[in-house]
Amino acid sequence: MALLYDVIADLPEGITVTPVFAADKAEALKAAKDLFPGHRVTVVLKEGEPVS
């Protein structure tokens, strides 16, 4: 089951938040690094998603 995560990226023009679906936090982080290569990123479980 895919969960919805928020990807938070620190870009030169400011911070951006992008939603991604992933099976777990590790997969979401990999997707975040693929979306924003070379930038600092973090992922958080979207509010309202079940915590496993």
N, C-alpha and C positions, 0 to 999 in steps of 0.2 A: 504494500500500500504506500503510495507516495504522500508525503506530507508537504505542506507549504512553509517555506522558509523565506525570511527577508535577508537578502544579501546587502550588507552595508559596505560601501567602497569609499575610500578616501582618495579623491581625485584632485588634481591641481586646481580645478575650478570649483571645488567644494565637495561635500559629502552627498552621495546619491544612494538611494534604496531601490532595489530591484527584487521582485518576487521570483522564486524558483521552486519547482517541485523536485523532491528527492526522497529516496528511501530512508536516508538517515543523515545525520549532521556531517559525517565524513564525505558523503557524496555531494551534499550541498556545498561544502567548502571547496571541493574539486571543481564544481561547476562555477563557483564564484571566481576562482583563480583563472579559469578558462575565459570567463567573461571580461575580467579586468586584469590582464597579465601585467605584472610589474607594479601593481598597486596594493596597498594594504587593504585587506578585506576581512570581514567577519560575517558569520551567519547566526541568526536567531530564529527559533521556531516562532512562526506567526501566531499571534494571540488567538486563542480559540481552538488551536490544534491540540489533539490529545498528546500527553507526555508519556513516552514509553519508558 
